[in-house]
Amino acid sequence: MSKRGRGGSAGNKFRMSLGLPVAATVNCADNTGAKNLYIISVKGIKGRLNRLPSACVGDMVMATVKKGKPDLRKKVMPAVIVRQRKPWRRKDGVFMYFEDNAGVIVNPKGEMKGEIISQTSSVLSFLRFSLMSLKNPPPGDIDFPFVMIPLRWLGSMCALSGDKDFLCILLIINGSAITGPIGKECADLWPRIASAANAIV
């Protein structure tokens, strides 16, 4: 039985085992500065008398931050569940579960609140200088943050800088905002979250 996507999600999803009732605390998997999220309601739940609304992977919930940056605490904000510990059965017969419960903070449209690219002025100026110093710089203006660097530039920039941690800096800049994998059900409903995920299982 399919269930309509909630909030700003795209498409439908099949029923899953609901593993996160109201008052559950989940880890925050993005880089907004929040450590955990306290669920206070679930979007799209009509409910029944004396039954706690519960959420599963891919559901939008309203949550508050219990631990994290002071500017995030004591505010109600939407979040999307990306992992749950309670097993659920997929249509192919596989039972799936994660090692923790986690969610990410979003806006009502489903766009992530966390930044995917951390812009550090010193790192960006170093990368700009390195690209400008190459014999054959890329065509056009060099603007940061850039989305893709051709692999043929990496060796030249590393040789130019002599810095062994240069590749690590590139991975940090182009890295994902979500720690850990997310469920396929969440990725199908929320394309913005799927684009920022490290792995989809």
N, C-alpha and C positions, 0 to 999 in steps of 0.2 A: 504494500500500500504506500503510495507516494504521499509526501507531505510538502506543502507549499513552502518555499524559502521565505525566511523572515527578514524584516528590515529591508536593507538595500541589496539583498542577495539576488543572484541571477539563476533562475531555474528551480527545479524541485529536487527533493531527495527522499529516499525511502526511510521508513521508520527504523529507528535505532534504539538500543537500550539507553534509557536516560540515566546517566550516572552522576549528575551534579545538581542536587536540589538547591532551593533557596537557602542561604546561609552557609553554603560551601565556600571554601577558600581555595583558589587555584593560583599557580605561579603565573607571573607575567613574563611572556616569552619575547617581548620586544625590547627596544632600547630607549623607551620613554623615561626611564628612571624609576618606574614602579617595580616593587619586588613581588607583590601578590595582589590579588583581586578578590573582593568579597562580593558574592552574587546576592543581589537583593530582589531581582525579578527576571523573568524570562520573556522575551518578545514572542508574541504570537500564541501564547498559551491561554486557552479559554478556561480550562480547569474544572474542578469539581469540589464540592463542599469537603473541607478538611484535608484536601490533597495538596501537598506542596508542589508548586511548579518546579519542573526539573529541566535541565539542559543536557545536550549531548554535543558531539563534534559538529561544528558548522552552525550552531545556534547563536543568535545574538542575545546577549543578556545586558542588563543594567547592573553596574558594579561600582564599588568604591575601592579606593586604594588604602590598604591598612598599613603597609610599609613602603616607603619610597620617598621621593622628593617632596618637600613640604608644599610646593605649589600644586601637587597632584592629589594630596590627601584631603579628605572631608569634602569630596565632590562626587556627584553622581555622573557617570559617563558610560557610554555603550562600549561593549567589548564582544569579541567573537571567540568561542571556544575552539581551540585547535588540537587539543589532546585530552584524552580521558583514560583513567585506569580501568574503568568497568568494561569488560569485554562486550562486543556487539558482533552480530552475525551479518556478513555481507551476502549479497545475492549469489555469489559463486560458492558459498558454503564455508568460507574462511571466517574464523573467529579472530577478531583484531582487538588489541588493546595496547596502551602505552604505559611507560613506567611512571608517569606523573600526570597530573591534571594541569593544563596550561591554557592561557588565553592571551589575546592581544587587544590593546586599546584601539578603537576605531572611532570615526565620526558616523553620524547617521547614514551616510551614503556608503559606508563600508571601506572608506579609505583609511589607511593606517596613520595613526598619530605620530609614531616614531619615525625618525629620519633614517633613510637607507644609507646615505653617504654622509660621513662626518667631515666637515670642511675645516681643516686646520690650516691657518694662513702660512705657517712655516713650511709644512709639507707641500702645499699647493705651489708656493713660490719656488721650492726646490724642483718640483716636477716641471714647472714652466721653464725654469732655467735649463734643465737637462734637455728638454725637447728642443729649445731654441739653439742649443749648442751642437746639435747633431749636424752632420754634413748635409743630409737630405731631410729637412724637417717636413712634417706632414703639411699638405696643402691647406690653405685657409687660415683663419685666425684660430689660435689655441685658446680655448675657453674651458674652464673647469667648473664643476666636476664633469669629466667626460665619461661616456658610457663604455667605450671599448678602446683598447690599445692593441694594434697589430703585434703579433708575437715577434716580428722581426725587429721591433724597436726595443724590446726588453733587454736583449744582450748588449746593444749599443749603450743604453742608458746605464746599465749596471757597470759596464766597463768604464764609462765616463765618470760615474760617481765613485766607484771603488767601495761602495757600501754593500755589505753582505745582507743587510736587512731591507734592501730596497724592494725586493719582491714581497716581503711581509707588509710593507707600507702600501703597496698596490692592492694587496688582498684586503687590507683593512678599509681602504677607500671604496673599493668596489664590492665590499662584503654585504651580506644580508642583514636585515634588521631583526630577523626572527632566529632565536636560538633553538636548535633541535628540529626534528621533523614535524610535519603536520599531517593530518589525515586527508585522504583523497576526497572525502565528503566535504570537507571545508574548502579545499582547493577548487572543487567544481562550483561551489556557490559563491565564493569570494575571489575573483580573479586578481584583485590588488594584493591580497594576502598571499596568493599562490606565487605571484611574481617576486615576492620578497623572501620566499621560503628557501631554506637550504636543501631540504629533501621532502618529497611527498610520497607517503606510503599508504 
